[in-house]
Amino acid sequence: MVAPLRCVRRSHLAKTDVQSHYHPWVQIVFCTRGIIRVAMEHASYTVPPWNAVWIPAGVAHTTAVVDTADLHALYLLADPIPGREQSPMLTALSCFDERVIEVGILLQGLVTALTKEEPAAGDRYDALCRLTLMELLRAPIVAIGITLPSERRLRAFCDAFLQKPSLELSMGALSKHAGASVSTIARLFQSELGTSFVEWRKQVLLAHSLTLATRGLTVTQIAFELGYSNPSAFTFMVTQLVGISPSKFMSLSRSPEEHRE
């Protein structure tokens, strides 16, 4: 019997890298501890615990473990159970594009249960699968993806900034690293990504702030770590981008149990 869902749990040490690969099925990956970075052709997602990266079937991706992580991978298998039609929910989910979703209390519990359950267990496993699919359909999307270019010089520039995002990294130094002039990089940002370096940098800093929050840093400490001269400037940036205060945004890195308190 082929189950429509399969769950795998693994622990990985920090600085573990998984080279580019792809699966013939949808993969949804998240950690309950630690931080991971998943990069696809045109976007990079650095996610703290309880946020899952949705990887469509056939999409090449790399995975880097930033901090030692307990990783959960949920696979949406394309083949239906023999003798049954494929679930309409599974069909709909198979069409989703790449994204980051919030793993709520119920979804986290379902994934944990599926990890421990035998796929051929019968009615119980079927029920867990159906409820998991329902929760995946309604899971909130978290806007922390970073758009990446395909142009070689601009990609080198962006990758260098992503290594340690900070306002202290000058455009001049990064441009030199990429082997291009500042004016060329500025032009490439507009032609490749349709934005400026300054605006793209804000999205990177916003995503990285969640990573720092996971490590226990306060909003003030995060602001200084990202190179802001004062917390107010950081607060303005976060509020401008997501419409909520940094403290509320940082709550995305908290566990489901903490959200419930």
C-alpha positions as CSV (number, residue, x, y, z in Angstrom):
1,M,0.0,0.0,0.0
2,V,1.3,3.5,-0.9
3,A,0.4,6.2,1.7
4,P,-0.4,9.7,0.4
5,L,1.9,11.2,3.1
6,R,5.2,10.2,4.6
7,C,7.0,11.9,7.5
8,V,10.7,11.7,8.3
9,R,12.6,13.2,11.3
10,R,16.3,13.7,11.4
11,S,18.8,15.6,13.6
12,H,21.6,17.6,11.8
13,L,24.6,19.4,13.3
14,A,25.2,23.1,12.5
15,K,26.9,23.9,9.2
16,T,25.6,20.7,7.6
17,D,25.0,21.3,3.9
18,V,22.8,19.2,1.6
19,Q,23.8,19.8,-2.1
20,S,21.4,20.6,-4.9
21,H,18.8,17.9,-5.5
22,Y,15.1,17.5,-6.1
23,H,12.3,15.1,-5.4
24,P,9.4,13.8,-7.6
25,W,7.0,14.8,-4.8
26,V,6.2,17.9,-2.8
27,Q,8.4,18.3,0.3
28,I,7.6,20.4,3.3
29,V,10.5,20.8,5.7
30,F,10.6,22.5,9.1
31,C,12.5,22.2,12.4
32,T,11.4,22.1,16.0
33,R,14.9,23.2,17.1
34,G,17.5,25.1,15.2
35,I,17.5,27.1,12.0
36,I,17.7,26.0,8.3
37,R,18.2,27.8,5.0
38,V,16.6,26.4,1.9
39,A,17.7,27.9,-1.4
40,M,15.9,27.3,-4.8
41,E,16.7,28.9,-8.1
42,H,15.1,32.2,-7.6
43,A,14.6,32.5,-3.8
44,S,16.2,31.7,-0.4
45,Y,14.4,31.0,2.8
46,T,16.0,31.2,6.2
47,V,13.5,29.8,8.7
48,P,13.4,29.5,12.5
49,P,11.5,26.7,14.3
50,W,7.8,26.2,13.5
51,N,8.1,27.7,10.0
52,A,8.1,25.3,7.1
53,V,9.5,25.7,3.6
54,W,7.2,24.4,0.9
55,I,9.3,22.8,-2.0
56,P,7.3,21.9,-5.1
57,A,7.9,18.6,-6.8
58,G,10.8,18.6,-9.2
59,V,12.3,21.8,-7.9
60,A,16.1,21.7,-7.3
61,H,17.1,23.0,-3.9
62,T,19.9,23.1,-1.4
63,T,19.6,23.0,2.4
64,A,22.0,24.4,4.9
65,V,21.7,23.8,8.7
66,V,22.5,27.2,10.3
67,D,22.1,26.0,13.9
68,T,21.9,22.4,15.0
69,A,18.4,21.3,14.1
70,D,15.8,18.7,14.6
71,L,14.4,18.5,11.1
72,H,11.0,17.2,10.0
73,A,10.3,16.4,6.4
74,L,6.7,15.8,5.2
75,Y,6.4,14.3,1.7
76,L,3.2,14.6,-0.3
77,L,3.3,11.5,-2.5
78,A,1.8,11.9,-6.0
79,D,0.6,8.3,-6.3
80,P,-2.9,7.5,-4.9
81,I,-3.5,4.6,-2.6
82,P,-4.3,1.6,-4.9
83,G,-8.0,1.2,-5.5
84,R,-8.8,4.8,-4.5
85,E,-8.9,8.1,-6.3
86,Q,-6.3,10.7,-5.2
87,S,-7.6,13.1,-2.6
88,P,-8.8,16.4,-4.1
89,M,-6.9,18.1,-1.2
90,L,-3.7,16.3,-2.2
91,T,-4.2,17.4,-5.8
92,A,-4.7,21.0,-4.8
93,L,-1.7,21.0,-2.5
94,S,0.5,19.5,-5.3
95,C,-0.1,22.7,-7.3
96,F,1.1,25.1,-4.6
97,D,4.2,27.2,-5.5
98,E,7.2,27.6,-3.1
99,R,6.4,29.4,0.1
100,V,6.9,29.5,3.9
101,I,4.0,28.4,6.1
102,E,3.4,28.6,9.8
103,V,3.3,25.2,11.6
104,G,0.6,25.6,14.1
105,I,0.0,23.5,17.2
106,L,-2.3,21.0,15.5
107,L,-0.2,20.6,12.4
108,Q,2.9,20.0,14.5
109,G,1.2,17.3,16.5
110,L,-0.1,15.6,13.3
111,V,3.3,15.5,11.7
112,T,4.8,14.1,14.9
113,A,2.1,11.4,15.0
114,L,2.6,10.5,11.3
115,T,6.3,10.2,11.9
116,K,5.7,7.5,14.6
117,E,2.8,5.7,12.8
118,E,3.2,2.9,10.3
119,P,2.0,4.0,6.9
120,A,0.0,0.8,6.4
121,A,-1.7,1.2,9.8
122,G,-5.1,1.5,8.2
123,D,-8.0,3.8,9.3
124,R,-5.9,5.8,11.9
125,Y,-3.2,6.6,9.4
126,D,-5.8,7.6,6.8
127,A,-7.5,9.9,9.3
128,L,-4.2,11.5,10.3
129,C,-3.4,12.1,6.6
130,R,-6.8,13.7,5.9
131,L,-6.5,16.1,8.8
132,T,-2.9,16.9,7.9
133,L,-3.9,17.8,4.4
134,M,-6.7,20.0,5.7
135,E,-4.3,21.9,8.0
136,L,-1.8,22.3,5.2
137,L,-4.5,23.9,3.0
138,R,-5.3,26.5,5.7
139,A,-1.8,27.1,7.1
140,P,-0.9,30.9,7.1
141,I,1.8,32.0,4.7
142,V,4.8,33.8,6.3
143,A,6.4,36.4,4.1
144,I,10.1,35.8,4.7
145,G,11.4,34.6,1.4
146,I,14.3,36.4,-0.3
147,T,14.2,36.7,-4.1
148,L,17.5,35.7,-5.8
149,P,18.8,36.6,-9.2
150,S,20.2,34.3,-11.9
151,E,22.8,36.7,-13.2
152,R,26.2,35.5,-12.1
153,R,27.7,38.7,-10.7
154,L,24.5,39.8,-8.9
155,R,24.1,36.3,-7.4
156,A,27.6,36.4,-6.0
157,F,26.8,39.8,-4.5
158,C,23.6,38.6,-2.9
159,D,25.1,35.4,-1.7
160,A,27.9,37.3,0.0
161,F,25.4,39.6,1.8
162,L,23.3,36.6,2.9
163,Q,26.3,35.0,4.7
164,K,26.1,37.7,7.4
165,P,23.4,40.3,6.8
166,S,24.2,43.7,8.2
167,L,23.9,47.4,7.4
168,E,27.6,47.5,8.0
169,L,28.3,45.6,4.7
170,S,28.9,48.3,2.1
171,M,27.6,48.0,-1.4
172,G,31.1,48.9,-2.6
173,A,32.8,46.0,-0.8
174,L,30.2,43.6,-1.9
175,S,30.4,44.8,-5.5
176,K,34.1,44.3,-5.5
177,H,33.6,40.8,-4.2
178,A,31.2,40.1,-7.1
179,G,33.7,41.5,-9.7
180,A,31.4,44.4,-10.8
181,S,31.1,48.1,-10.2
182,V,28.5,49.6,-7.9
183,S,26.6,51.1,-10.8
184,T,26.5,47.8,-12.6
185,I,25.2,46.1,-9.5
186,A,22.5,48.8,-9.0
187,R,21.4,48.4,-12.6
188,L,21.3,44.6,-12.2
189,F,19.1,44.8,-9.1
190,Q,16.5,46.8,-11.2
191,S,16.7,44.6,-14.3
192,E,17.0,41.2,-12.5
193,L,14.9,41.7,-9.4
194,G,12.9,44.9,-10.1
195,T,14.0,46.6,-6.9
196,S,16.9,48.4,-5.4
197,F,19.6,47.0,-3.2
198,V,18.3,49.0,-0.2
199,E,14.8,47.5,-0.6
200,W,16.1,44.0,-1.1
201,R,18.4,44.4,1.9
202,K,15.4,45.2,4.1
203,Q,13.8,41.9,3.3
204,V,17.0,40.0,4.1
205,L,17.4,41.8,7.4
206,L,13.7,41.2,8.3
207,A,14.2,37.4,7.7
208,H,17.5,37.3,9.5
209,S,15.9,39.1,12.5
210,L,13.8,35.9,13.1
211,T,16.9,33.8,13.2
212,L,18.4,36.1,15.8
213,A,15.2,36.1,17.8
214,T,15.4,32.3,17.9
215,R,18.8,32.6,19.6
216,G,17.2,34.6,22.4
217,L,18.3,38.1,21.4
218,T,16.0,41.0,22.4
219,V,14.6,43.5,19.8
220,T,17.3,46.0,20.9
221,Q,20.1,43.4,20.6
222,I,18.8,42.4,17.2
223,A,18.8,46.0,16.0
224,F,22.4,46.5,16.9
225,E,23.4,43.1,15.5
226,L,21.9,44.0,12.1
227,G,23.9,47.3,12.1
228,Y,21.1,49.7,13.1
229,S,22.3,52.8,15.0
230,N,19.3,52.6,17.3
231,P,16.3,50.3,17.9
232,S,13.8,52.9,16.7
233,A,15.2,52.7,13.1
234,F,14.8,48.9,13.2
235,T,11.3,49.1,14.6
236,F,10.4,51.5,11.8
237,M,11.7,49.1,9.1
238,V,9.8,46.1,10.5
239,T,6.6,48.0,10.9
240,Q,6.9,49.5,7.4
241,L,7.4,46.1,5.8
242,V,4.9,43.8,7.7
243,G,2.6,46.3,9.5
244,I,3.3,45.0,13.0
245,S,5.8,45.7,15.7
246,P,9.1,43.8,15.9
247,S,8.0,42.0,19.1
248,K,4.9,40.6,17.3
249,F,6.8,39.7,14.3
250,M,9.5,37.9,16.4
251,S,6.7,35.7,17.9
252,L,6.9,33.7,14.6
253,S,10.0,32.1,16.0
254,R,8.2,30.9,19.1
255,S,7.0,27.3,19.6
256,P,3.2,26.5,19.4
257,E,3.2,26.0,23.1
258,E,4.6,29.5,23.7
259,H,2.0,31.0,21.3
260,R,-0.7,29.3,23.4
261,E,0.4,30.9,26.7
